[in-house]
Amino acid sequence: ADRRPEPASAAAAAQPLAMFLQQVLSLVSEEEASRLGVFENACRQLCCLCLQKPWWQKLAGCAGLQVVVSCAPVACLLRSELLIVRSLLTVWKEGASDEVALTAERAYQAMAALFRRCHPA
């Protein structure tokens, strides 16, 4: 039997990542955290998930990127912004043909959050 995860569980699955990144930020200053490479590595791995074929991997990548965008230092986000945007645009573009339209919605939400954090009005 195919054991695909439920779309609603993507946010719950991203909670350990959020806890880990918050712990990193509690141990060092934001400036030191931006030099560690933890956030850039997380972005790269999550962007790779966004480019996978199965919708649940795309959904996991989008949910994880939302977590990283919400807590990463802006300097890290600016360094990874182009990679994140390209990955999310790919998910958004393919979202119409996916089984679950939730992937495109998550990609849009993550991109909007990224732009709000990196380029406040």
C-alpha positions in Angstrom: 0.0 0.0 0.0 1.1 3.5 -0.8 1.8 5.4 2.5 1.6 9.0 1.4 1.4 11.6 4.2 -1.6 13.7 4.6 -1.3 17.3 3.4 -2.3 18.7 6.9 0.7 16.9 8.5 3.3 19.0 6.6 3.1 21.8 9.2 3.3 19.4 12.1 6.3 17.7 10.5 8.1 21.0 10.3 7.9 21.6 14.0 11.2 19.8 14.9 13.0 22.1 12.3 11.5 25.2 14.0 12.6 24.0 17.4 16.1 23.3 16.2 16.5 26.7 14.5 15.1 28.5 17.5 17.6 26.7 19.7 20.4 27.8 17.4 19.2 31.4 17.7 19.0 31.1 21.5 22.6 30.0 21.8 24.3 32.6 19.6 23.6 36.1 18.4 21.8 36.7 15.1 25.0 37.9 13.5 26.9 34.8 14.6 24.0 32.6 13.5 24.1 34.1 10.0 27.8 33.1 9.7 27.2 29.5 10.8 25.7 28.2 7.6 22.9 26.3 9.3 20.2 28.4 7.7 21.8 28.3 4.2 22.2 24.5 4.4 18.6 24.1 5.5 17.5 26.3 2.6 19.4 24.2 0.1 18.0 20.9 1.4 14.5 22.3 1.5 14.8 23.8 -2.0 15.9 20.4 -3.3 12.7 18.9 -1.8 10.7 21.5 -3.7 12.2 20.3 -7.0 11.2 16.6 -6.4 8.4 15.1 -8.4 6.0 13.8 -5.6 3.7 16.4 -4.3 4.3 15.5 -0.6 8.0 16.2 -1.0 7.2 19.6 -2.6 4.8 20.3 0.3 7.5 19.4 2.8 9.9 21.7 1.1 7.5 24.6 1.2 6.5 24.0 4.8 10.1 23.8 5.8 11.0 27.0 3.9 8.2 28.8 5.7 9.8 27.8 9.0 13.3 28.9 7.9 11.9 32.2 6.5 10.1 32.9 9.7 13.2 32.6 12.0 16.3 33.0 9.9 18.4 36.2 10.1 17.5 38.5 7.2 21.2 38.4 6.1 20.9 34.6 5.5 17.6 35.0 3.7 19.1 37.6 1.4 22.0 35.3 0.5 19.6 32.4 -0.3 16.7 34.5 -1.7 17.3 33.7 -5.4 17.5 29.9 -4.7 14.4 30.0 -2.6 12.4 32.0 -5.1 13.4 29.8 -8.0 12.4 26.7 -6.1 9.1 28.1 -4.9 8.3 29.4 -8.4 8.8 25.9 -9.8 6.4 24.4 -7.2 3.9 27.2 -8.0 4.2 26.5 -11.7 3.7 22.8 -11.3 1.0 23.2 -8.7 -1.7 23.3 -11.3 -0.9 19.8 -12.5 -0.2 18.3 -9.0 -2.7 16.1 -7.3 -2.9 18.5 -4.4 -3.4 22.2 -5.1 -2.1 22.8 -1.6 1.5 22.7 -2.8 1.0 25.8 -5.0 -0.8 27.6 -2.1 2.1 26.7 0.3 4.7 27.9 -2.2 2.8 31.3 -2.5 2.6 31.7 1.2 6.3 30.9 1.7 7.3 33.4 -1.1 5.1 36.1 0.4 6.6 35.6 3.8 10.1 35.7 2.2 9.4 39.0 0.5 7.8 40.5 3.6 10.9 39.6 5.7 13.6 40.6 3.1 11.9 43.7 1.6 9.6 45.4 4.2 7.6 48.2 2.8 
